[in-house]
Amino acid sequence: MAEPATPRFLRPLAAPGAELGHAITFDAPLGLDAGRSIAPWTCAYMTYGSLNAARSNAVLVCHALTGDQFVIGRHPVTGKPGWWTSMVGPGKPIDTERFFVICANVVGGCMGSSGPAETDPRTGQPYGLDFPLVTVRDMVRAQAALLDALGIEKLLCVTGGSMGGMQVLQWAASYPDRVVSAMPIATAARHSAQNIAFHEVGRQAIMADPDWRGGRYAAEGTQPSKGLAVARMAAHITYLSEAALQRKFGRELQDRAEISFRFAPDFQVESYLHYQGSSFVDRFDANSYLYITRAMDYFDLAADYGGTLAEAFRGARTRFCIVSFTSDWLFPTPENKRIAHALNAAAATVSFVEIESDRGHDAFLLDEPELFAAARGFLNSVAQSVGA
Amino acid sequence: MAEPATPRFLRPLAAPGAELGHAITFDAPLGLDAGRSIAPWTCAYMTYGSLNAARSNAVLVCHALTGDQFVIGRHPVTGKPGWWTSMVGPGKPIDTERFFVICANVVGGCMGSSGPAETDPRTGQPYGLDFPLVTVRDMVRAQAALLDALGIEKLLCVTGGSMGGMQVLQWAASYPDRVVSAMPIATAARHSAQNIAFHEVGRQAIMADPDWRGGRYAAEGTQPSKGLAVARMAAHITYLSEAALQRKFGRELQDRAEISFRFAPDFQVESYLHYQGSSFVDRFDANSYLYITRAMDYFDLAADYGGTLAEAFRGARTRFCIVSFTSDWLFPTPENKRIAHALNAAAATVSFVEIESDRGHDAFLLDEPELFAAARGFLNSVAQSVGA
């Protein structure tokens, strides 16, 4: 493997004083499920806390669709706090004073790991759509190579929500001997028809933007910002719940006493969505959005095991804690329970926690004391059992 | 009022052999909630069955966002059957052998009634965004003028689903003495924050399309087809249910045995959405979509009555039958129950039917025997009570 390099994507974007993180560029090809491989390829990552002498306290955090490796601390692009400051940090449920936390930008992503926004070494131009499509299994394969490079054989825990949870399940299936415990949150073992449909709407919005230029916008100096904003707005609704939207915004108007009889945003919920859309395009690559949504659509863990999900976990000694939220309609409790049932059928050790919350799918990122208690208890128990 | 005219929008589009329907052009201005008025203005409509001598058997059907006056029979643009053939027709619950069924294209629509696609008489050009924004109350005001012109004082029943149901509620509130009975289906007395959010995504998709041209596409010879298709795709998901999508499509692939590792539609649910999007743009005007979604967003019946929904129905002698579907997450049962509670508080006569169905919001358009039984029973009872 080559010398660690600063991720290309971060250099022009980095906010002053923010941590740029680490990256390893591998010369050995990364074989992908699409039947192609990439070489050289880069894995950008962050670590928090210290690896103990026994190398037994590593916790891998897997990020969701629009997340990245900056779990806590100041984000180098947005300047805002990382995406999981509620769960990770000193004294937090995933306690960086006890655990060595690793998070890697997924392959296909846009925060320094190889993806469509990065330069194709064969051409010197951004990959764009020449980057091969990736799967959740490819993401996990890349993370395994990273851990090899870091000299970490076993993970005390792999955890993450949403697409992060898909990676957790894939880790447990692909590398059962490396995963002591797994905590998938608000996820599913397969992407549902409704979720595929919402993703396709987002992709169509991006690809309908003439500034997308067939994916070659980086080379042509454009940005499909409007299409990406529409995609984000549509997706963002699915991350919340009707109750949360009603409670936060209801029918309240934005900076006015009466409706305007115009098409500009009248309602607070519209202004909020506009903000979500416009701030997203400043930090995320449109092609990466296409690639990562596709990877989620393709995720169907059982399909790799003859259609029986339990077979993915047959013989597993990994301990599982599965978490869902009552108002999550993107990855609803039944999808999470389906995982628990499969684990039971595979005679694995599994606990299942459904948390009452009206905050929808995003609850896993928010201040949810029951989540914190479940995670803290599970990690304590697992750490004790292995003496970490 | 001027001579009845064939709606302009239909003339170039009409499918051979299809009924073009009726239209009345009014010279007297139609005053709108936006504080503006339109004149002359046109109301395009269809009737089915015969008005009895006592003029006591008229049933007004109100159409939803993307519906129109072609309730049954062959649609003049699509050549397909009308949108409510399950409910309306000879021997159907709304029996055209007994009842005189009227349905008018809403003001702001694009099937012959005045709206942004029609010609602005002041300029000779399509209105585009110069058409004033309309409300559900404006739609109902236009329908009342139509009924005046047809010499129909009382409606045996006003019914419709979704935005049609909003019009039903507005009819009962605005013209209580003209409405013998009202059957709002799968609707709400106010549009929720989540629904406003989904509508805003659709509007942003349309307005992001460079072929929208600030609403002047008709004059400039373009069509924001891609944006409108994305809007329709996003909306269409909300008309179904997760269970229905899973049952109909699951993760089945379209015309292939394996995923393609491309961005073309791999899954049947994607192909289905594409079809919904592309067929919609052939029959619907993008600006009308903006106007009508806005009218729904603005709908909050209680707001016109001091914030207390019951006040909208105070003293009503109208009989109500309210219908919801268990899997409808766009207009869920609680929103429909809220109407029933307000009617109870106003001491109105109301029955409430929640129908078990996994087909989501679209259930009101589909073969739902419980809906048919409820509608038939309600209409029979109302007709008997007035001797119609």
Interface residues (C-beta under 8 A of the other chain):
Chain A: D33 A34 G35 L129 P132 L133 R190 H191 S192 A193 Q194 I196 A197 F198 E200 V201 R203 Q204 A205 M207 A208 D209 P210 K226 G227 A229 V230 M233 A234 I237 L240 E242 L245 Q246 K248 F249 G250 R251 I259 F261 R262 F263 P265 D266 F267 V269 E270 L273 H274 G277 L290 R294 D297 Y298 D300 W329 P332
Chain B: D33 A34 G35 L129 P132 L133 R190 H191 S192 A193 Q194 I196 A197 F198 E200 V201 R203 Q204 A205 M207 A208 D209 P210 K226 G227 A229 V230 M233 A234 I237 L240 E242 L245 Q246 K248 F249 G250 R251 I259 F261 R262 F263 P265 D266 F267 V269 E270 L273 H274 G277 L290 R294 D297 Y298 D300 W329 P332
